[in-house]
Amino acid sequence: MRLNQVTVPLVDYESSKTFYLKLGLKLIVDSPPRYARFEMPEGGSTFSIEKVDVATGGDWPLIWFESDRLDQLVAELKAQGIRFETGVEDKRIFGASPRCVIRRAT
């Protein structure tokens, strides 16, 4: 079994689309004002956003992106104005790679 895509809810379509483009995702479907689908820059997976009227769920969903060049990628994203809650941390959870945290408000 393979994962085809993940779709996350959002309230502000344009702001969310801009955010994911800044992360380096490639826009492959743009259906404003409700839906966009992106292709990940590595691996071919896809990721979608869909507008909802009211955001619910608190801090979810959590989305984990991976990169073999995390330090370089974080520096590039910071240069574009992306804010991180943490720096790169070597917290290997269940064998995972080093990580850092970006929190995108809905």
C-alpha positions in Angstrom: 0.0 0.0 0.0 1.2 3.5 -0.8 0.0 6.9 0.4 -1.6 8.8 -2.5 -2.2 12.2 -0.8 -3.1 14.0 2.4 -5.7 16.8 2.4 -5.7 19.3 5.3 -8.4 21.8 6.1 -7.8 25.6 6.1 -9.7 28.8 6.5 -7.5 31.2 4.4 -7.0 29.7 0.9 -4.6 32.3 -0.6 -2.4 32.6 2.5 -2.2 28.8 2.9 -1.4 28.3 -0.8 1.4 30.9 -0.6 2.8 29.3 2.5 3.1 25.8 0.9 4.6 27.3 -2.2 7.3 29.0 0.0 8.1 25.6 1.4 8.9 24.5 -2.1 5.9 22.4 -3.0 4.9 22.4 -6.7 1.3 23.6 -7.4 -0.3 21.0 -9.7 -4.0 21.8 -9.1 -5.3 25.3 -8.3 -9.1 25.5 -7.9 -9.6 28.7 -5.9 -11.1 29.5 -3.5 -11.5 26.0 -2.1 -8.8 23.5 -3.2 -5.2 23.2 -4.2 -3.0 20.1 -4.7 0.8 20.2 -4.5 3.5 17.7 -5.5 6.4 17.3 -3.0 9.8 18.4 -4.3 11.2 15.0 -3.5 9.6 11.6 -3.7 6.5 12.3 -5.8 3.9 12.4 -3.0 1.1 14.9 -3.1 -0.4 17.2 -0.5 -3.7 19.0 -0.7 -5.4 21.9 1.0 -9.2 22.4 1.1 -11.1 25.4 2.5 -13.5 24.9 5.3 -15.9 27.4 6.9 -14.7 26.9 10.5 -11.4 25.5 11.7 -11.7 22.8 14.4 -9.3 20.4 16.0 -6.8 22.6 17.8 -3.2 21.7 17.0 -4.0 19.1 14.3 -3.3 18.0 11.8 0.4 17.4 12.3 2.2 17.1 9.0 5.8 15.7 8.8 7.9 16.6 5.8 11.4 15.1 5.5 14.6 16.4 3.8 18.1 15.0 3.5 19.4 18.5 3.6 17.5 19.9 6.6 20.0 22.5 7.8 20.3 24.0 4.3 16.5 23.9 3.7 15.8 25.6 7.0 18.2 28.4 6.2 16.6 28.9 2.8 13.1 29.0 4.3 14.1 31.4 7.0 15.5 33.7 4.2 12.0 33.6 2.7 10.4 34.7 6.0 9.2 31.3 7.3 9.3 31.2 11.1 10.3 28.1 13.0 9.2 27.2 16.5 12.4 25.3 17.1 15.8 25.0 15.5 17.0 21.8 14.0 16.9 19.2 16.8 18.5 15.8 16.8 15.6 14.1 18.5 15.4 10.7 16.9 11.9 9.5 17.7 11.3 6.0 16.5 14.5 6.2 14.4 13.4 9.4 12.6 15.8 12.0 11.3 16.7 15.3 12.9 13.8 17.7 12.8 12.6 21.2 13.3 9.1 22.6 13.8 7.1 25.1 11.7 3.6 25.8 12.8 1.2 27.1 10.2 -2.0 28.7 11.6 -5.2 27.6 9.9 
